[in-house]
């Protein structure tokens, strides 16, 4: 009998906690349907906006960092949101829901700081079939130049206000996507909750420069001899994602979290669940290893649950949070342990005579 990996989040039942994150693996109905066919629990479509928002991508737009063995551990992109007209996205959403009516389709939306535009793109996405919305306050390149994406996500007041606009406009779960390019990620997470969000997604990519070509002296990825800092992802960012999810889970309790950042293996995903995420998104991993990578994720999660006796995925969520503390408390714990050892050592002679002398002698004799 197959293990039940389902989990209910914000009133939506996911077949499993593994979700395709917003990006190329959700760039149209064709690839979204491939994800659902492969077994993913949900898909966040590539971020879209109203048609008159200018989106022009460049080529090349990706860069990779590899180990000496060739394994990709870092990935950078300077790709913008979807360049499809929003009217086309409405058709794409309808195609997906017609083919997979019971699967969880999440629309990712981004707009300028304008209430009417945010509400329009939100309402039309839901009317076209989206089961939930993810608000992109986190794209680190391109759009922040116009006050969108991470520029908005770094302003907690805007996060709260825009989240409220969308929550007022639709009757589906709304998650606000957090940028890691900020000093304290808890502040915008609290703002999102104050604005009525059902949860947050964390994290988007880390603004970075992946490297410089030492022959040409040009930054990577190189476009017509030039480049721009972009979004860094893949396994190298997992520690940053785990830290962010832990901080949000600790400081904003009773709040749904979709964990993101460098997930490739089941173990990676389980770590996000243990620090407080109740779904786990994968984007770069699917781009590198394909949609079928969800199978080892599910198998690994089922095995982990069997090994530890977890009855449901929800039982795993946040299980490791009680073991995080402050550095000062770690010092106190270590001092207490040393004191107990010292007390045990110095108390040995005091304990003689508490029982029978011959029994105490025998307990200390190696060849009794």
ABEGO torsion letter per residue (X at the ends): XBBBABBBBGGBBBABABBBBBEAAAABAAAAAAAAAAGBABBBBBBBBBAABBBBBBOBABBBBBBAAGBBABBBBABBBBABBAAAAAAAAAAAAAABAABBBBBBBBBBBBAAAAAAAAAAAAAAGBABBBBBAABABGAAAAGBEAAAAABAAAAAAAAAAAAAABABBBBBBBBABBABAAAAAAAAAAAGBABBBOBBBBBBBAEBBAAAGBBOBBBGGBBBBBBBBEAAAAAAAAAAAAAAAAABBGBBBBBBGGBABAAAAAAAAAAGBABBBBAAAAAAAEAAAAAAAAAAAAAAAAAAGBABAAAABGAAAAABBBAAAAAAAAAAAAAAAAAAAAAAAAABGABBAAAAAAAABAAX
